[in-house]
């Protein structure tokens, strides 16, 4: 029991993460949906949300959805929809979720469906902050496509600092998982954003396809590992090993 306890104490400086305080500047939240069941006749249907806030951390949540009926071909239509939410635990931790971003086609003529950035020319979510200490920004992403995923396009993680954006766009299947990591320097201002420009333009043929995607993003701003901390950790581990050996010899 004593040997296990010494080992856990030695690991604790490495596994415990201390949230770094950041100065909140602003954030935005945008959703858009556009449907045109027949691009040769009639108009189109469109809905969008555009929200923002200053130095506060209020949650966002919204849903947009439209259906456009073909004015020439009875019983033909196109439906487009998009939902998302974003919340903060504090200035250095938060989550963003995308749900049911996609469309259902029941068209026979040339049609057009657009999502989010293709409608409002902006990211679904963005967060701007000033760094009060050197740190790292880490975002885990999990994007999942369902049905006919062509045109959903996935996401682009936008980053205003060194290292730039991470383009996760795929015209055929948005499904992907991974981690996005960038360095933060005290005194600088950074903006992180999640962008989607889903779009689907079909030819004048019968189309009954349907597809959508969900996504989850979890992000945090954490400390930069210091060499001195790693040396101290190494010293504790050596001490622990020596004590374990001494205990074994005595036994």
PAZAPA-4460 file (N, C-alpha, C; in steps of 0.05 Angstrom, whole numbers, plus 32768, in hexadecimal, padded with zeros to 4 digits):
% residues 251
    n_x    n_y    n_z   ca_x   ca_y   ca_z    c_x    c_y    c_z   seq   type   mol
   8011   7FE8   8000   8000   8000   8000   8011   8019   8000     1      X     A
   8027   8019   8010   8039   8030   8011   8046   8036   7FF6     2      X     A
   804F   8020   7FE9   805C   8024   7FCF   8049   8030   7FBB     3      X     A
   802F   8027   7FBA   801C   8032   7FA8   8016   8050   7FAE     4      X     A
   8015   8056   7FC7   8010   8072   7FCF   8026   8084   7FC6     5      X     A
   803F   807C   7FC9   8056   808C   7FC0   8054   8090   7FA2     6      X     A
   804D   807C   7F93   804C   807D   7F76   8036   8091   7F6D     7      X     A
   801F   8091   7F7A   800A   80A4   7F73   8012   80C1   7F7A     8      X     A
   801F   80C5   7F90   8028   80E0   7F97   803C   80EA   7F82     9      X     A
   804D   80D8   7F78   8060   80E1   7F64   8053   80E9   7F4A    10      X     A
   803C   80DC   7F42   802F   80E3   7F29   801E   80FC   7F2B    11      X     A
   8015   8103   7F43   8001   8118   7F45   8009   8133   7F38    12      X     A
   8022   813D   7F38   8028   8156   7F2B   8023   8155   7F0D    13      X     A
   8023   813C   7F01   8020   813A   7EE4   8003   8138   7EDC    14      X     A
   7FF3   812A   7EEB   7FD8   8124   7EE2   7FC4   813A   7EEA    15      X     A
   7FC9   814A   7EFD   7FB7   815E   7F06   7FB9   8177   7EF4    16      X     A
   7FA3   817F   7EE8   7FA4   8197   7ED6   7F97   81AE   7EE4    17      X     A
   7FA5   81C5   7EE4   7F9C   81DD   7EF0   7F91   81F0   7EDA    18      X     A
   7F78   81F7   7EDB   7F6C   8208   7EC6   7F79   8224   7EC7    19      X     A
   7F80   822D   7EB0   7F8D   8247   7EAD   7F78   825D   7EAA    20      X     A
   7F7A   8272   7EBA   7F67   8288   7EB8   7F6D   8297   7E9F    21      X     A
   7F58   829D   7E8F   7F5A   82AD   7E77   7F46   82C4   7E78    22      X     A
   7F4C   82D9   7E69   7F3B   82F0   7E69   7F28   82EE   7E51    23      X     A
   7F0E   82EB   7E57   7EFA   82E8   7E42   7EF6   8302   7E33    24      X     A
   7EF5   8301   7E18   7EEF   8319   7E08   7ED4   8317   7DFB    25      X     A
   7ECE   8301   7DED   7EB4   82FF   7DDF   7EB0   82E3   7DD4    26      X     A
   7E98   82DD   7DCB   7E92   82C4   7DBD   7E7B   82C8   7DAA    27      X     A
   7E78   82B6   7D97   7E62   82B7   7D83   7E56   829C   7D80    28      X     A
   7E3D   829B   7D75   7E2E   8283   7D70   7E1D   8287   7D58    29      X     A
   7E21   8277   7D43   7E13   827B   7D2A   7E08   8260   7D1F    30      X     A
   7DF0   825F   7D15   7DE5   8248   7D07   7DD6   8252   7CEF    31      X     A
   7DD6   8241   7CDA   7DC7   8249   7CC2   7DBD   8230   7CB3    32      X     A
   7DA6   8233   7CA7   7D9A   821E   7C96   7D8D   822B   7C7E    33      X     A
   7D92   821F   7C66   7D87   822A   7C4D   7D7E   8212   7C3C    34      X     A
   7D66   8215   7C31   7D5B   8200   7C20   7D4D   820C   7C07    35      X     A
   7D54   8201   7BF0   7D48   8208   7BD7   7D41   81EF   7BC8    36      X     A
   7D28   81E6   7BC8   7D20   81CD   7BBC   7D21   81CD   7B9E    37      X     A
   7D1F   81E4   7B92   7D1F   81E7   7B75   7D2D   8201   7B6D    38      X     A
   7D46   8200   7B65   7D55   8218   7B60   7D4C   8226   7B46    39      X     A
   7D3B   821A   7B36   7D32   8226   7B1D   7D18   8236   7B21    40      X     A
   7D09   822F   7B36   7CEF   823C   7B3A   7CEC   8242   7B58    41      X     A
   7CDF   8258   7B5D   7CD8   825F   7B79   7CF0   8269   7B88    42      X     A
   7CEC   826D   7BA2   7D00   8278   7BB3   7D0D   8263   7BC4    43      X     A
   7D15   826A   7BDC   7D23   8258   7BEE   7D1B   825F   7C0B    44      X     A
   7D21   824D   7C1D   7D1B   8251   7C39   7D36   8252   7C48    45      X     A
   7D38   8265   7C5C   7D51   8269   7C6A   7D4B   8270   7C87    46      X     A
   7D5B   8267   7C99   7D59   826D   7CB6   7D75   826F   7CC1    47      X     A
   7D79   8281   7CD4   7D94   8283   7CE0   7D93   828F   7CFC    48      X     A
   7DA8   828A   7D0B   7DAC   8295   7D26   7DC7   82A3   7D26    49      X     A
   7DC8   82BB   7D31   7DE2   82C9   7D34   7DE2   82D6   7D4F    50      X     A
   7DF2   82CB   7D61   7DF3   82D5   7D7D   7E10   82DA   7D85    51      X     A
   7E14   82EC   7D98   7E2E   82F2   7DA2   7E2C   82FD   7DBE    52      X     A
   7E43   82FD   7DCC   7E44   8309   7DE7   7E60   8313   7DEC    53      X     A
   7E63   8325   7DFF   7E7C   8330   7E06   7E8A   831F   7E1A    54      X     A
   7E94   832B   7E30   7EA4   831D   7E44   7E93   830E   7E58    55      X     A
   7E81   82FE   7E4E   7E70   82ED   7E5F   7E72   82D0   7E54    56      X     A
   7E69   82BD   7E63   7E6B   82A1   7E5B   7E50   8294   7E5C    57      X     A
   7E3C   82A1   7E51   7E21   8295   7E4F   7E21   827F   7E3A    58      X     A
   7E12   826A   7E3F   7E0F   8254   7E2C   7E00   825C   7E13    59      X     A
   7E05   824E   7DFD   7DF6   8252   7DE4   7DE8   8238   7DDE    60      X     A
   7DD1   823A   7DD1   7DC3   8223   7DC7   7DAF   822C   7DB2    61      X     A
   7DAD   821D   7D9C   7D9A   8225   7D87   7D95   8210   7D73    62      X     A
   7D7F   8213   7D64   7D77   8201   7D4F   7D6B   8211   7D38    63      X     A
   7D73   820B   7D1F   7D66   8217   7D08   7D5D   8200   7CF6    64      X     A
   7D47   8205   7CE7   7D3D   81F1   7CD5   7D29   81FD   7CC1    65      X     A
   7D2C   81F5   7CA8   7D1A   81FF   7C93   7D12   81E8   7C81    66      X     A
   7CFB   81EB   7C73   7CF3   81D9   7C5F   7CE8   81E9   7C47    67      X     A
   7CF2   81E3   7C30   7CE9   81F1   7C17   7CDA   81DD   7C05    68      X     A
   7CC2   81E5   7BFE   7CB2   81D4   7BEC   7CB6   81DC   7BCF    69      X     A
   7CB9   81C8   7BBE   7CBD   81CD   7BA1   7CA2   81D9   7B96    70      X     A
   7CA3   81F1   7B8B   7C8A   81FD   7B81   7C7F   81F1   7B67    71      X     A
   7C90   81E1   7B5A   7C88   81D5   7B40   7C81   81B8   7B43    72      X     A
   7C91   81A9   7B52   7C8D   818C   7B54   7C80   8186   7B6F    73      X     A
   7C67   8180   7B6E   7C57   817C   7B87   7C63   8165   7B98    74      X     A
   7C64   8169   7BB2   7C6D   8155   7BC4   7C8B   8153   7BC7    75      X     A
   7C9A   8165   7BB9   7CB7   8165   7BBB   7CC0   817B   7BCD    76      X     A
   7CD5   8176   7BDD   7CDE   818A   7BF1   7CFA   8184   7BF9    77      X     A
   7D06   8197   7C08   7D21   8195   7C13   7D20   81A1   7C2F    78      X     A
   7D2A   8192   7C42   7D2C   819B   7C5E   7D49   819D   7C67    79      X     A
   7D50   81B3   7C75   7D6B   81B7   7C7F   7D6A   81C0   7C9C    80      X     A
   7D7C   81B6   7CAD   7D7A   81BC   7CCA   7D96   81BC   7CD7    81      X     A
   7D98   81CA   7CED   7DB2   81CB   7CFB   7DAD   81D3   7D18    82      X     A
   7DBB   81C6   7D2A   7DB9   81CC   7D47   7DD5   81CC   7D54    83      X     A
   7DD8   81DC   7D68   7DF2   81DD   7D76   7DEE   81E9   7D92    84      X     A
   7E02   81E4   7DA3   7E03   81F0   7DBE   7E20   81F4   7DC6    85      X     A
   7E24   8207   7DD8   7E3F   820C   7DE2   7E3D   8215   7DFF    86      X     A
   7E50   820C   7E10   7E4F   8214   7E2C   7E6C   8215   7E36    87      X     A
   7E6F   8224   7E4C   7E89   8227   7E59   7E87   821E   7E76    88      X     A
   7E9A   820E   7E7F   7E9D   8209   7E9C   7EA9   8221   7EA9    89      X     A
   7EBD   822D   7E9C   7ECA   8246   7EA4   7ED8   8250   7E8C    90      X     A
   7EE9   8265   7E8F   7EF6   8271   7E78   7F0A   825F   7E6A    91      X     A
   7F11   8249   7E77   7F25   8237   7E6C   7F1B   821C   7E65    92      X     A
   7F01   8217   7E66   7EF6   81FD   7E61   7EDA   8200   7E55    93      X     A
   7ED3   81EF   7E41   7EB9   81F0   7E36   7EB3   81D9   7E22    94      X     A
   7E9B   81D9   7E18   7E92   81C5   7E05   7E81   81D1   7DEF    95      X     A
   7E82   81C6   7DD7   7E70   81CE   7DC1   7E65   81B4   7DB5    96      X     A
   7E4B   81B4   7DAF   7E3E   819D   7DA3   7E2F   81A5   7D8A    97      X     A
   7E32   8195   7D75   7E22   8199   7D5D   7E0F   8181   7D5B    98      X     A
   7DF6   8186   7D53   7DE3   8170   7D51   7DD2   8174   7D38    99      X     A
   7DCD   815E   7D2A   7DB9   815C   7D14   7DBE   8172   7CFF   100      X     A
   7DD7   8176   7CF8   7DDE   8189   7CE2   7DDC   817A   7CC8   101      X     A
   7DC8   8180   7CB8   7DC5   8172   7C9F   7DAB   8178   7C90   102      X     A
   7DA2   8164   7C81   7D8B   8168   7C6F   7D7D   814E   7C68   103      X     A
   7D65   8152   7C5D   7D56   813C   7C51   7D4C   8146   7C36   104      X     A
   7D52   8137   7C21   7D4A   813E   7C05   7D32   812D   7BFD   105      X     A
   7D1F   813A   7BF1   7D0A   812D   7BE2   7D04   813E   7BC9   106      X     A
   7D19   8140   7BB9   7D19   8152   7BA2   7D1B   8143   7B88   107      X     A
   7D14   8152   7B72   7D16   8146   7B57   7D23   815A   7B44   108      X     A
   7D27   8173   7B4D   7D33   8187   7B3C   7D4D   8190   7B4A   109      X     A
   7D5B   81A3   7B3E   7D74   81AE   7B4A   7D6D   81BB   7B65   110      X     A
   7D7C   81B3   7B7A   7D76   81BE   7B94   7D8F   81C6   7BA2   111      X     A
   7D8C   81D6   7BB7   7DA4   81DF   7BC6   7D9F   81E0   7BE4   112      X     A
   7DB1   81D4   7BF3   7DB0   81D4   7C11   7DCA   81E0   7C1B   113      X     A
   7DC7   81F2   7C2F   7DDE   81FF   7C3B   7DDC   81FF   7C5A   114      X     A
   7DF3   81FC   7C67   7DF4   81FC   7C84   7E07   8211   7C8F   115      X     A
   7E00   821D   7CA5   7E11   822D   7CB6   7E22   8242   7CA8   116      X     A
   7E3C   823E   7CA6   7E4D   8252   7C9B   7E47   8259   7C7E   117      X     A
   7E3A   8246   7C6F   7E32   824C   7C54   7E1B   825F   7C53   118      X     A
   7E0D   8262   7C6A   7DF6   8274   7C6C   7DFD   828E   7C79   119      X     A
   7E0C   828D   7C8F   7E12   82A6   7C9E   7E2F   82AE   7C9D   120      X     A
   7E40   82A0   7C8F   7E5C   82A7   7C8B   7E6B   82AC   7CA5   121      X     A
   7E68   8299   7CB7   7E76   829B   7CD1   7E77   8280   7CDE   122      X     A
   7E87   827E   7CF3   7E89   8264   7D01   7E70   825E   7D11   123      X     A
   7E6B   8244   7D16   7E55   823C   7D28   7E5A   8247   7D44   124      X     A
   7E73   8246   7D4D   7E7B   824F   7D67   7E97   825B   7D66   125      X     A
   7E9B   8271   7D75   7EB6   827C   7D78   7EB9   8287   7D94   126      X     A
   7ED2   8288   7D9E   7ED9   8291   7DB9   7EF3   82A1   7DB7   127      X     A
   7EF2   82BA   7DC0   7F0A   82CB   7DC0   7F11   82D1   7DDD   128      X     A
   7F2B   82CE   7DE3   7F35   82D2   7DFF   7F51   82DD   7DFE   129      X     A
   7F59   82EA   7E14   7F74   82F3   7E17   7F82   82E1   7E2B   130      X     A
   7F9A   82D8   7E23   7FA9   82C5   7E34   7FB6   82D4   7E4B   131      X     A
   7FB2   82CB   7E63   7FBE   82D7   7E7B   7FD7   82C8   7E84   132      X     A
   7FDC   82B1   7E77   7FF4   82A1   7E7D   7FFA   828F   7E65   133      X     A
   8013   8287   7E63   801A   8273   7E4F   800A   8259   7E54   134      X     A
   8000   824E   7E3F   7FEE   8236   7E43   7FED   8227   7E29   135      X     A
   7FDC   8212   7E29   7FD6   8203   7E11   7FB8   8202   7E0E   136      X     A
   7FAE   8203   7DF5   7F92   8200   7DEE   7F8F   81E4   7DE2   137      X     A
   7F7D   81D4   7DEE   7F78   81B9   7DE5   7F5B   81B5   7DDF   138      X     A
   7F54   81AA   7DC8   7F38   81A4   7DC1   7F37   8188   7DB6   139      X     A
   7F27   8177   7DC3   7F20   815D   7DB8   7F07   815F   7DA7   140      X     A
   7F08   8152   7D8F   7EF1   8154   7D7D   7EE8   8138   7D74   141      X     A
   7ECE   8135   7D71   7EC2   811C   7D69   7EAB   8123   7D56   142      X     A
   7EAE   811F   7D3C   7E9A   8126   7D28   7E90   810C   7D1B   143      X     A
   7E75   810A   7D19   7E69   80F1   7D10   7E55   80F7   7CFA   144      X     A
   7E57   80E9   7CE4   7E44   80EC   7CCE   7E31   80D5   7CCC   145      X     A
   7E18   80DA   7CC3   7E04   80C5   7CC1   7DF5   80C8   7CA6   146      X     A
   7DED   80B1   7C9B   7DDE   80B1   7C82   7DF0   80B8   7C6A   147      X     A
   7DE5   80C7   7C57   7DF5   80D0   7C40   7E03   80E9   7C49   148      X     A
   7E1D   80E7   7C4E   7E2C   80FD   7C5B   7E39   8110   7C47   149      X     A
   7E35   810B   7C2D   7E41   811D   7C19   7E37   8139   7C1D   150      X     A
   7E4A   814C   7C1E   7E43   8168   7C1F   7E42   8174   7C3B   151      X     A
   7E43   8163   7C50   7E41   816E   7C6B   7E5B   817D   7C73   152      X     A
   7E72   8174   7C68   7E8B   8182   7C69   7E9A   8182   7C84   153      X     A
   7E8E   8179   7C99   7E9C   8178   7CB2   7EA2   8193   7CBE   154      X     A
   7EBB   8197   7CC7   7EC1   81B0   7CD6   7EDD   81BA   7CD0   155      X     A
   7EE1   81D3   7CD6   7EFB   81DF   7CD7   7EFE   81EC   7CF2   156      X     A
   7F13   81E5   7D01   7F19   81F2   7D1A   7F2B   820A   7D14   157      X     A
   7F21   8222   7D1A   7F2F   823A   7D14   7F3F   8244   7D2C   158      X     A
   7F58   824C   7D27   7F69   8256   7D3D   7F79   826E   7D33   159      X     A
   7F77   8284   7D41   7F83   829D   7D38   7FA1   829F   7D3E   160      X     A
   7FAB   828D   7D4F   7FC7   828E   7D57   7FD9   827D   7D46   161      X     A
   7FF3   827B   7D4E   8006   826A   7D40   7FFC   824D   7D3E   162      X     A
   8001   8240   7D28   7FF7   8225   7D23   7FDE   8225   7D11   163      X     A
   7FCE   823B   7D13   7FB8   823E   7D01   7FA1   822A   7D04   164      X     A
   7F91   8229   7CEF   7F79   8218   7CEF   7F80   81FA   7CEB   165      X     A
   7F6C   81EA   7CF2   7F6D   81CD   7CEC   7F54   81C7   7CDB   166      X     A
   7F5A   81C0   7CC2   7F44   81BB   7CAF   7F3C   819D   7CB0   167      X     A
   7F24   8198   7CB9   7F19   817D   7CBB   7F05   8177   7CA5   168      X     A
   7F04   8189   7C91   7EEF   8187   7C7C   7EF3   816E   7C6B   169      X     A
   7EDD   8160   7C66   7EDC   8149   7C54   7EC1   814A   7C46   170      X     A
   7EC1   814C   7C2B   7EA9   814F   7C1C   7E97   8136   7C1E   171      X     A
   7EA3   811F   7C23   7E94   8106   7C21   7E8C   80FB   7C3C   172      X     A
   7E9C   80FE   7C51   7E95   80F4   7C6B   7EA3   8105   7C80   173      X     A
   7E94   8112   7C91   7EA0   8124   7CA6   7EAB   8115   7CBE   174      X     A
   7EA7   80FB   7CC0   7EAE   80EC   7CD8   7ECC   80ED   7CDE   175      X     A
   7ED3   80F6   7CF5   7EEF   80F7   7CFE   7EF0   80FC   7D1C   176      X     A
   7F07   80F5   7D28   7F0C   80FA   7D44   7F29   8102   7D47   177      X     A
   7F2F   8112   7D5C   7F4A   8119   7D61   7F4D   812F   7D76   178      X     A
   7F65   813B   7D77   7F6B   8150   7D8A   7F79   8167   7D7C   179      X     A
   7F71   817F   7D83   7F7C   8197   7D78   7F8B   81A5   7D8F   180      X     A
   7FA5   81AC   7D8A   7FB5   81B7   7DA0   7FC5   81CF   7D95   181      X     A
   7FC4   81E5   7DA5   7FD3   81FD   7D9D   7FDE   820A   7DB6   182      X     A
   7FF4   8219   7DB3   8002   8226   7DC9   7FF6   8243   7DCC   183      X     A
   7FF6   824B   7DE5   7FEC   8266   7DEC   8002   8275   7DFB   184      X     A
   8006   828E   7DF4   801A   829F   7E00   800D   82B6   7E10   185      X     A
   8015   82BA   7E28   8009   82CF   7E39   800A   82EA   7E2B   186      X     A
   7FF4   82F9   7E2E   7FF2   8314   7E23   7FE6   8315   7E07   187      X     A
   7FE3   82FE   7DF9   7FD8   82FE   7DDF   7FBA   82F8   7DDF   188      X     A
   7FAC   82FF   7DCA   7F90   82FA   7DC7   7F8C   82E4   7DB2   189      X     A
   7F7A   82D1   7DB8   7F75   82BB   7DA6   7F57   82B7   7DA1   190      X     A
   7F51   82AD   7D89   7F36   82A6   7D82   7F36   8289   7D77   191      X     A
   7F24   8279   7D83   7F20   825E   7D79   7F04   825C   7D6F   192      X     A
   7F00   824E   7D58   7EE5   824C   7D4D   7EE0   8231   7D40   193      X     A
   7EC7   822A   7D3D   7EBF   8211   7D30   7EAD   8218   7D19   194      X     A
   7EB6   8211   7D01   7EAA   821A   7CE8   7E9F   8202   7CD8   195      X     A
   7E87   8206   7CCD   7E7C   81F2   7CBB   7E6F   8200   7CA3   196      X     A
   7E74   81F5   7C8B   7E67   8200   7C73   7E5B   81E9   7C62   197      X     A
   7E49   81DA   7C6F   7E3C   81C4   7C61   7E2B   81CF   7C4A   198      X     A
   7E2C   81C1   7C33   7E1B   81C9   7C1D   7E17   81B1   7C0A   199      X     A
   7E01   81B0   7BFD   7DFA   819A   7BEB   7DE9   81A6   7BD4   200      X     A
   7DF3   81A5   7BBC   7DE4   81AE   7BA4   7DE0   8196   7B92   201      X     A
   7DC7   818F   7B8E   7DC1   8176   7B7F   7DB8   817D   7B62   202      X     A
   7DBC   816A   7B50   7DB4   816D   7B34   7D97   8167   7B31   203      X     A
   7D8B   816D   7B1A   7D6E   8168   7B15   7D68   814B   7B11   204      X     A
   7D6B   813C   7B27   7D65   811F   7B27   7D57   8119   7B41   205      X     A
   7D48   8103   7B43   7D3B   80FC   7B5C   7D50   80F8   7B72   206      X     A
   7D4B   8104   7B89   7D5E   8103   7B9F   7D4F   8100   7BB9   207      X     A
   7D53   80E9   7BC6   7D46   80E4   7BE0   7D5B   80DE   7BF6   208      X     A
   7D72   80EA   7BF3   7D87   80E5   7C07   7D83   80F6   7C20   209      X     A
   7D8F   80ED   7C36   7D8E   80FB   7C50   7DA8   80F6   7C5E   210      X     A
   7DB2   810B   7C6B   7DCB   8108   7C7A   7DCD   811E   7C8F   211      X     A
   7DDC   8118   7CA4   7DE0   812C   7CB9   7DF9   8125   7CC9   212      X     A
   7E02   8138   7CD9   7E1A   8132   7CEA   7E16   813D   7D06   213      X     A
   7E22   8130   7D19   7E25   813A   7D35   7E42   813E   7D3B   214      X     A
   7E48   814F   7D4E   7E64   8153   7D56   7E66   815C   7D73   215      X     A
   7E7B   8154   7D80   7E80   815D   7D9C   7E9D   8167   7D9E   216      X     A
   7EA0   817E   7DAA   7EBA   818B   7DAE   7EBD   8191   7DCC   217      X     A
   7ED2   8188   7DD8   7ED8   818F   7DF3   7EF4   819C   7DF4   218      X     A
   7EF5   81B4   7DFF   7F0E   81C3   7DFF   7F16   81CD   7E1B   219      X     A
   7F30   81D1   7E1E   7F3A   81DB   7E37   7F54   81EB   7E32   220      X     A
   7F5A   81FD   7E44   7F73   820C   7E44   7F82   8204   7E5D   221      X     A
   7F99   81F7   7E59   7FA8   81EC   7E70   7FC4   81F7   7E71   222      X     A
   7FD3   81F1   7E86   7FEE   81FB   7E8A   8002   81EE   7E77   223      X     A
   8017   81FC   7E71   802D   81F1   7E62   803F   81E1   7E75   224      X     A
   8045   81C7   7E70   8056   81B8   7E82   8072   81C5   7E85   225      X     A
   807B   81CA   7E9D   8095   81D7   7EA2   80AA   81C2   7EA6   226      X     A
   80C2   81C7   7E9B   80D8   81B3   7E9F   80DE   81AE   7EBC   227      X     A
   80DC   81C3   7ECD   80E1   81BE   7EEA   80CD   81AB   7EF6   228      X     A
   80B4   81AD   7EED   80A0   819A   7EF8   80A6   817E   7EF0   229      X     A
   80AF   817A   7ED7   80B6   8160   7ECD   80CE   8154   7EDC   230      X     A
   80E2   8166   7EE2   80FA   815D   7EF2   80F1   8154   7F0E   231      X     A
   80E0   8164   7F1A   80D6   815D   7F35   80C7   8143   7F34   232      X     A
   80B7   813F   7F1F   80A9   8126   7F1D   80BC   810E   7F1A   233      X     A
   80D1   8112   7F0A   80E5   80FD   7F07   80F3   80F7   7F21   234      X     A
   80F9   810B   7F31   8106   8107   7F4B   80F4   80F8   7F5E   235      X     A
   80DA   80FE   7F5E   80C7   80EF   7F6F   80C5   80D2   7F68   236      X     A
   80C5   80CD   7F4D   80C3   80B1   7F44   80DC   80A1   7F4C   237      X     A
   80F4   80AE   7F4A   810D   80A1   7F52   810C   809A   7F70   238      X     A
   8103   80AE   7F80   8101   80A9   7F9D   80EE   8092   7FA2   239      X     A
   80D8   8091   7F94   80C4   807C   7F98   80D0   8061   7F92   240      X     A
   80DF   805F   7F7B   80EB   8046   7F73   8100   803D   7F88   241      X     A
   8110   8050   7F92   8125   8049   7FA6   8118   803E   7FBF   242      X     A
   8102   804B   7FC7   80F5   8042   7FE0   80E8   8026   7FDB   243      X     A
   80DF   8021   7FC3   80D3   8007   7FBE   80E9   7FF1   7FBE   244      X     A
   8101   7FF8   7FB3   8117   7FE5   7FB3   8120   7FE0   7FD0   245      X     A
   8122   7FF6   7FE0   812B   7FF2   7FFC   8117   7FE1   800B   246      X     A
   80FE   7FE5   8006   80E9   7FD6   8014   80EC   7FB8   800C   247      X     A
   80F2   7FB3   7FF2   80F5   7F98   7FEA   810D   7F8A   7FF6   248      X     A
   8123   7F99   7FF9   813B   7F8E   8005   8136   7F87   8022   249      X     A
   8128   7F99   8030   8123   7F94   804D   8111   7F7C   8051   250      X     A
   80FF   7F78   803E   80ED   7F62   8042   80FB   7F47   803C   251      X     A
***
